[in-house]
Amino acid sequence: MKDSFKSLLVYSLILYFILNLFNEGISLPENSTYLILTVLILSLTVMMACPLLSFLTVKCKFPTFFLMASLLLIGMLYMLKIFMIDFYIETFRFDGLDLGSMQVNSFDVVPILSISISAITCAFVCAFYRELDSN
């Protein structure tokens, strides 16, 4: 029980922080009830990765946890985009990047790309935390 509560709290903080980094494409709810509910749903989704892997008879190690959490978060973010009040994932314009010899032109970032990148980033950080916490 103590480990589950700690994991829920840490995953909630990780997800809230990372989703705030994507503030141009993902807008979290401003109502505190919806915000807490959104973050808790996403945290519980990440916590479901290991039991689901165990059900599939796969060991819950870093790569498998990362892949399963990514898939679950992509699905849950898409569902939240459809059903959650005041939770928006919108198209935005990436202005481009110029790093001397490397140049990235500007392009429109569609919602599915925002969902995928944010879910993969969240899953990577959560898997990294889980791996460091277990050792």
C-alpha positions as CSV (number, residue, x, y, z in Angstrom):
1,M,0.0,0.0,0.0
2,K,2.8,2.4,0.9
3,D,4.7,1.6,-2.3
4,S,1.5,2.1,-4.4
5,F,0.8,5.5,-2.9
6,K,4.4,6.6,-3.4
7,S,4.3,5.4,-7.0
8,L,1.0,7.2,-7.6
9,L,2.4,10.4,-6.1
10,V,5.6,10.3,-8.0
11,Y,4.0,9.3,-11.3
12,S,1.5,12.1,-10.9
13,L,4.2,14.7,-10.4
14,I,6.2,13.4,-13.3
15,L,3.2,13.5,-15.6
16,Y,2.1,16.9,-14.5
17,F,5.6,18.3,-15.0
18,I,6.1,16.8,-18.5
19,L,2.7,17.7,-19.7
20,N,3.3,21.3,-18.7
21,L,6.5,21.2,-20.8
22,F,4.2,20.6,-23.9
23,N,2.1,23.7,-23.0
24,E,1.8,24.9,-26.6
25,G,0.2,21.7,-27.9
26,I,-1.4,20.3,-24.7
27,S,-3.5,22.5,-22.5
28,L,-4.4,21.0,-19.1
29,P,-7.7,21.8,-17.4
30,E,-7.7,25.0,-15.4
31,N,-10.4,23.7,-13.0
32,S,-8.5,21.9,-10.2
33,T,-10.9,19.0,-9.9
34,Y,-10.5,18.2,-13.6
35,L,-6.7,18.7,-13.4
36,I,-6.3,16.3,-10.5
37,L,-8.6,13.8,-12.1
38,T,-6.7,14.0,-15.4
39,V,-3.3,13.5,-13.7
40,L,-4.6,10.7,-11.5
41,I,-6.1,8.8,-14.5
42,L,-2.8,9.1,-16.4
43,S,-0.8,8.0,-13.3
44,L,-3.1,4.9,-12.8
45,T,-2.6,4.1,-16.5
46,V,1.2,4.0,-15.9
47,M,0.8,1.9,-12.8
48,M,-1.3,-0.6,-14.8
49,A,1.7,-1.4,-17.1
50,C,3.4,-4.0,-14.8
51,P,0.2,-5.9,-13.9
52,L,-0.7,-6.0,-17.6
53,L,2.8,-7.3,-18.5
54,S,2.5,-9.9,-15.8
55,F,-0.8,-11.0,-17.2
56,L,0.9,-11.4,-20.6
57,T,3.7,-13.4,-18.9
58,V,6.4,-10.8,-19.7
59,K,8.9,-9.6,-17.2
60,C,8.5,-6.0,-16.1
61,K,11.9,-4.6,-17.0
62,F,12.9,-1.2,-18.3
63,P,12.3,-1.8,-22.1
64,T,9.0,-3.6,-21.6
65,F,7.7,-1.2,-19.0
66,F,8.6,1.7,-21.3
67,L,6.9,0.2,-24.3
68,M,3.7,-0.8,-22.5
69,A,3.5,2.5,-20.6
70,S,3.9,4.4,-23.9
71,L,1.2,2.4,-25.6
72,L,-1.2,2.8,-22.7
73,L,-0.5,6.5,-22.4
74,I,-1.0,7.1,-26.1
75,G,-4.4,5.5,-25.8
76,M,-5.4,7.2,-22.6
77,L,-4.3,10.7,-23.8
78,Y,-6.4,10.2,-26.9
79,M,-9.4,9.1,-24.8
80,L,-8.9,12.2,-22.6
81,K,-8.7,14.4,-25.6
82,I,-12.1,13.1,-26.7
83,F,-13.9,12.9,-23.4
84,M,-12.2,15.1,-20.7
85,I,-13.7,18.6,-20.2
86,D,-11.2,21.5,-20.6
87,F,-8.4,19.1,-21.7
88,Y,-7.3,20.1,-25.2
89,I,-4.6,18.9,-27.6
90,E,-4.4,21.2,-30.5
91,T,-2.4,21.7,-33.7
92,F,0.4,24.3,-33.3
93,R,3.2,25.7,-35.5
94,F,6.8,24.6,-34.7
95,D,8.8,27.7,-35.8
96,G,11.9,25.8,-36.9
97,L,15.4,25.5,-35.6
98,D,18.8,26.6,-36.9
99,L,21.9,25.1,-35.4
100,G,24.6,26.2,-37.7
101,S,25.0,23.3,-40.2
102,M,21.7,21.7,-39.2
103,Q,18.4,23.3,-40.0
104,V,14.9,22.2,-39.2
105,N,12.2,24.0,-41.2
106,S,8.9,25.1,-39.6
107,F,6.0,22.7,-39.7
108,D,2.6,22.1,-38.1
109,V,2.5,19.7,-35.2
110,V,-0.8,17.7,-35.4
111,P,-2.4,16.4,-32.2
112,I,-1.5,12.7,-32.7
113,L,2.2,13.8,-32.9
114,S,1.8,15.8,-29.7
115,I,0.2,12.8,-28.0
116,S,2.9,10.4,-29.2
117,I,5.8,12.5,-28.2
118,S,4.4,13.5,-24.8
119,A,3.4,9.9,-24.1
120,I,6.9,8.5,-25.0
121,T,8.6,11.2,-23.0
122,C,6.4,10.5,-19.9
123,A,6.8,6.8,-20.2
124,F,10.6,7.1,-20.5
125,V,10.9,9.2,-17.4
126,C,8.5,7.0,-15.5
127,A,10.4,3.8,-16.5
128,F,13.7,5.5,-15.7
129,Y,12.4,6.4,-12.2
130,R,11.0,2.9,-11.7
131,E,14.3,1.4,-12.6
132,L,16.3,3.7,-10.3
133,D,13.8,3.2,-7.5
134,S,14.0,-0.6,-7.6
135,N,17.8,-0.6,-7.3
